[in-house]
Amino acid sequence: MNDPLPEHLVGLSKFLSLVLRHDPAAIGLALDANGWTDIDTLLARAAAAGRPVTRADFDTVVALNDKRRFSLSEDGRRVRAAQGHSVAVDLALAGVVPPALLFHGTARRFLEAILQQGLTSQSRNHVHLSADPQTATAVGRRHGSPVVLRVDTVAAQAAGVRFQRADNGVWLADRVPADCLALADTPAT
Ligand code: HQG
């Protein structure tokens, strides 16, 4: 397991998430069709926008980030967010057969709507699913009192849902129909 990201770099991790997932234009940056951007250009645009970032700090955030939120290209010159985008990018991940059960953590107050309408991607490009209920609980807690749903991926695939796995292990789906969901135990974490 990695050392934790030093506290003083958490803000930089959030800044990179913002730019690489949601608002590259905030620093005059463009992502390519697959979400990649040149690292030197990113650092130059950040500095020009009044948010200077050293290459050493950038490398530390990419390496030590707890969820491996950022992926590097094979040649090491480009970076992208592994998942979580709201801007239109095609991650071009291969469709893969997921485990028969995946988990989705949410807040209790969303439960009624979700059990009626299914999971929809809201402001992001995908619904995000976790491989285990502990991770799902942590995701749900970001929104309030957490609850965990089991996702029957076999039924979902039969209904036409395509699953992808991001570089950091987070599972992505375009939607999950309500009849593929069931309430799970919410583990104490
Ligand atoms: C809910 C974090 C009402 C959904 C995490 C969720 C994840 C509905 C919220 C990643 C609904 C959207 C994504 C419906 C879904 N009616 N509510 N029909 N369908 N919802 O933040 O999955 O730390 O966009 O349950 O670890 O919470 O940022 O998605 O509560 O991987 O790297 O609408 O973000 O990663 O919330 O989290 P979000 P999420 P990072």
Residues whose N, C-alpha, C, O or C-beta is under 5 A from the ligand:
A	BS01	HQG	R69 G84 G105 T106 A107 F110 A113 I114 Q117 G118 L119 T120 S121 Q122 R124 H128 V139 H143 V170
